Amino acid sequence: MVMGNISKFFFLAVLFAFSSVFAAAQETGGVKGKVRTANGDGIASATIIARQKGEDVKSVTSDAKGNFVLENLKSGLYNLVFSKTGYSSGVLYNVEVKKKKLNDLGERLVLSVDQGTQVIIKGSVFAEDGRSISGAEIKIERISSDGSSQKVGSGYSTYSGEFTFRFAEGAAKYRVTAKMKDSTISKEIEVDSAAIYRLALTLDTKKN
């Protein structure tokens, strides 16, 4: 009789544990994508880290073709840090994770051959429908600890909507602003070491 009760208790414990894991999985989401070179070649064994509020939450390694899947992440915004020996590290900011969803980042994670001790800020300008916007005026300011800012660079987005700024290695906070006619959008970005930092700016073209 005692053995029967123990077996029943063990079965219920296993069932409860399985149910808890299943329920937790239903409340989480994830991201997937491909780490590649500028030429489109997949980068194998790259490390991808999901970071939230300065804490590393989970990491995976890309497969032989550069593909990866990061699952079981709570809903929210994450910064994705991706790196591989021999390449410059990269950061993709504010990647959204929704429960029961797998956010497909496509081939947005691009690593270049290590370019030494440079902070490289790369970005893209889009319209609401996802179209790249060329010719947008881009301004970048460095923000001091007292909140004041100083313009440190400017330019225009390319035909593919992209722009790049390079600075010496060192921790800093920048504000990047894109402007096209009457539409303006700004985003702030913090850097702490030599790496490629990426961001996307979406302009409200309905104003134009």
N, C-alpha and C positions, 0 to 999 in steps of 0.2 A: 504493500500500500504506500509505504514511504517512498520507495523507488518510483512508483507511478506518479506521485506528486512532484518529485524532483524532475522527472522527465517532462511533465506538463509545464512546470515552471520554466525549465530550460527552453522549451518550444516557444512559450509566450515571450520570453526575453529576446530570443532570436527574432521573432516576428515583430516585436516592438522596435528593435534596433533597425531592422530592414525598413519598417514603415517610416521611421524617423529620417533615415538616409534618403528615402524616396521623396518624402515631403520637403526636405531641405533642397534636393535637386530641383524640385518644382519651383522653388523660390529664387533660383539663381539663373544666370545667363552666361554669356561668354563672347569671345571674339575669335575670329580666324582671319588668316591672311597669308601673304607671301613676302618673305624677305628677299630682296633681289638687288642686283647691281643696276647701274644706270642703263646698261645695255639690255636689261631684262632677264639676265641669267639668275636662277635661284641660288641663294647662299645657304649651303647646308651647315648644320650644327651651330646656327646663330642662336644666341640666348635672348629670349623675350620675357621681360618682367612687367607684370601689372603692378603699378605703384599707386597708392591712394593715401593722401594726407602725409606724405613723406615716408610711408611704410611700404616695404615690399610685400605684396599680398600673395602672389603666386608667380611661378616662372615655368617656362617650357623651352624646349629646343626644337628648332626647325628640322624638318626631315631632309632627305637627300635632294629634294627639289626646292627647298626653301619654304615649304608650307608649314603652317602651325595652327593649332587650336588651343585656346585657353578657355577652359570651362570651369563651372562651379564658382563663378564670381557673383557676389551680391550686386544688386542693381545700384547704379551710381556712375560717377565719372572717374576715369582712371587715366593716368599718364603711362604710356607704354614705352619702356626703355629697351632698345634692341642693340645688340653688340656682337662682334665677332673679331677675334684676333686678326690683326692685319687690316682692319677696316675702322673707319671713324664710327664712334657710337652715335646713335640717333635717339630722339625722343618725339613721340607723337602725343600731343596734349589733348586732354579733355575728350577721351574716347568714351562714348556712352554705352553702358551695359544695361539691358532691360531683362527682367526675369522672363524665363522661358523663350528668350530670343538669342540668336547667335549673330552678332554684328559682323558682317563681312567687310573687311577693310580692303579687300582686293589686293592690288600690288602697290599700295601706297608707302610701304616700308622699304626705302631705298638706302643702301649703304655704299659709300665710296671708299676707295683706298685711303688709308690713314694719311691725313694732310698735316700731321704734326700738332702743334699747340695753337690751334685756332678755334674760336667759337664761330660757328657758321649757322646763321639763321636763315632758313629757307621757308618760303611760304607760297601760297597760291590764293588767287582772288577768284571768287565764283559769284554767279548770279543765283537767285533763289531756286531756279530750275536746274542748277548744277553746271550750267555753261561756264567755261573759263572766260574771264574778262581781261582783255589786253588793253594796254594804255592807261591803266588806273595809276594815279599818282600815289607813290608809297613814301611814307616818312617814318623814320625810326628815331626814338628819343631814349636817352638813358635816364632812368629815374633814380634820384639820390635818396638816401635814407630819410631826409627831412621832407620828402614828397615833391621837391622841385625837379624839373626835368630839363634836359639839354638835347637839342637836335644833334644827332651824330651821323646821319646819313639820309639819303633820299634817292628816288629813282622812279621808274615806271615798270609795271608788270609787262612781261613779254607776251608774244602772240599766244602762248599757252597759259597765260595768267600767272606765271611764276615770277619770283623775285628772290634775290640772295644778298645777304649782308655778312661781312666777315670782320671779326674783331679779335684782339689779342686775348689769350686765355685769362680767365679770372671770373669770380662770382660777380654777377650784376643783374639788374632788373631793367627790362626794356619795354617800351610801348611802341607797337607797330600800328600805323594808321594807313588805311587805304581810302582813296577818295576818287569818285567819278561823278562829275557834275555836281548835283545837289545831294548825293548819297555819300555818307561817310561811316566807316566802321573802324573801331580800334580794339586791340587786344594786347594784354600785358604778358610777358614771358620772362621767367627767371632762368638764368644759366649759372652753372657752378663749376664747369670744367670744359676742357676742349672736347667738343662733340658737335654733331649736326642737330639743331633744334628746328622742329617743323611746326607750322601752324597754318590754318586755313581761315580766310576772311570772306564772309558772304555779304555782298552789297545789296541793298534794297533798290533794285533797278526800276521799280514802279514809280519812284520819285522823279526819275529822269524823263 
